Amino acid sequence: MTSLANHQPLTTNHCLIRIWAVLLRHLYLYPKSASRIMEIFYWPVLDLLVWGFLTLYIVQHPNGISRFSGYLLGAMIFWDMLFRSQQAISISFLEEVWSRNLLNLFTSPLKPIEFLLATMTLSFVKLLTAGAVTVFLAWAFFSFNLFKMGTYLFPFVLNLVAMGWAVGIVTTAIILRYGERAEVMAWGLALLIQPFAAVFYPVSVLPWFLKPVALALPATYIFEGMREVLMAGNLNPKQIWIPTLLNGFYLFMAFLFFKMMFQSARIHGRLTKLGE
């Protein structure tokens, strides 16, 4: 057995080499890892855009700050509805992947559309439960009554849930295609929409080249409509029928995209590799 006395003493040069080796080991992972790249650029940029545009809105409308708390609370509750409806679908799929149950599901008579409909139903049930709690707490602690939107509340919520479903289905399809490398999309894809969907500020705050992006999102019309109802008590009908038409189109395309990715995963054997 080699004696410890025979070992050469550590030198500063040796320590630096080992530190550099460990550093390189991690740096080599970044070019092919979406989650690590998002950690550096994606999340900071999104935070900057959301809070930067919000600050700009407050500066431009200092006289409307008294109404701002109501807008913010309503926006937070509505955004949570969209985000949770998306996550319920994506996370339900990932739970099957993590438990290695995905192959068992799809070797049974279960059809992909049936799986999606089940997760969509689950997301709606979870949304109703969580929504009831947040609406009650907003009323109890902050005197904000979401139900003062009246009959507009129902189509607002349905459109937000529908958009969340579309994003969740697309997220699931991407994970089917790219495997665990794309799992970060379960949290990141919906948040990519937030800066452009006029959640906490109106579309007018956005620069001109981002406004077409905002107007292509169903959620934009809902958040703009929410502020319109809270401010004036009425609503332009286009704030309902435009997002409804957009959601119908996006849901159809999302189902079609999922079907294509599922068939591709089955043909190329990726279903058996998910969760390994």
Summary of the structure (lengths in Angstrom):
residues: 276
radius of gyration: 23.6
end to end distance: 40.5
largest distance: 85.9
contacts: 800
relative contact order: 0.13
helix: 84%
strand: 0%
